[in-house]
């Protein structure tokens, strides 16, 4: 279980993806392969990927990193480059990311 007290100083990143027509299942498969690798990164405090029940082409990412440096490191990992940049992004119609801090 996640201890919320260890998360409060972290950098929260959310992402919303929408797959191109016919690509939702492929995107889901890539996300399933990527998720356990991202969760093992040393700077990751929490990392979850969700798929909409009513709009299966839409995905929601909730990520908490130790700090900005950990988020930067995340984007330089081989699994991020290969699976997200190399495979998933070309299958997306839309991608939005925002960064947050706990209040």
N, C-alpha and C positions, 0 to 999 in steps of 0.2 A: 504494500500500500504506500502511496505517496504521502510524505509528510509535507503538508502545506507550508510549514514554517521554513523548510529548506528551499522552497520555491519563491518565496516572497521577494527576494533580492534579484531574481533572475530576469532575463529578457524573454518576454513572451512573443512568439511569432505565430500568426495565424495565416493560413493560406486557403483560398477557395479556388478550386479547379472545376472546369467544365470540359468534359471530353467532347471531341468532334463526333459527329454522327457515326455510329458503328464502332467506335473505339473505346467505349466505356469498360467493357470486360477486359480488354488489353491493359487499360490504365489501372484497373483494379488489381490485375495480376502483377504488374510492375510495383504497385504500392505494397502488396503483400510481400514481395521479395525484398523491397527496400526497408520496410519498417523495422524488422529485428536488427538490421545492421545499424540503422540510425539510433535505435534505443540503446545500443551498446557503446556509443561514443562517450568518451570521458566527460565532455562538457555538457551532455544532455541530462536534464533533470526529469523531463517528461516529454513523451513524443507519442502522439496518437493520430491515426488517420481514420476518417469516417466516410462512409458512402451513404448518400441520401436514400431513404426508403421509398420516397415518392418520386424522386427524380434521379434515377440511378446513374446518370451521366455526371452528377455533381458530387464533389468530394470536399471535405473540410479537414484541414490539418490543424492540430493544436500542439504547439511545441514550446517547451521551456528550456532555455539554455542558461548555463551558469552566468554568462555575460556576453557582451558583444564579440569578444575574441572567440569564444566557443562557437558562436553562430558563424563567424567567418571561417573557422576551422571546418565546421560541418559542410560548408559549401565547397571546400577543397578536397573532400574525401573522394576516393575512387568510386565508391558506390553512388555518391551524389552525382558525380560527373557522368558515370556510365548509365545509371538507371533513370535519374531525373532529367538531366540535361540531354543525354543521348537518346533515351527511349521515350520517356513520358511527355516531355514538353512538345515534341512534334505532333503528338496525338491530341493536344488540347486546343479547344476553341477559345478558352479564356483562362487566365491565371492572375490572381490578385494576392498580394502579400502585404501584411501590415505588422508593425512592431508595437509592443505595449509594455507597460510597467504595471506592477501591482500597485493599488492605491492604499 
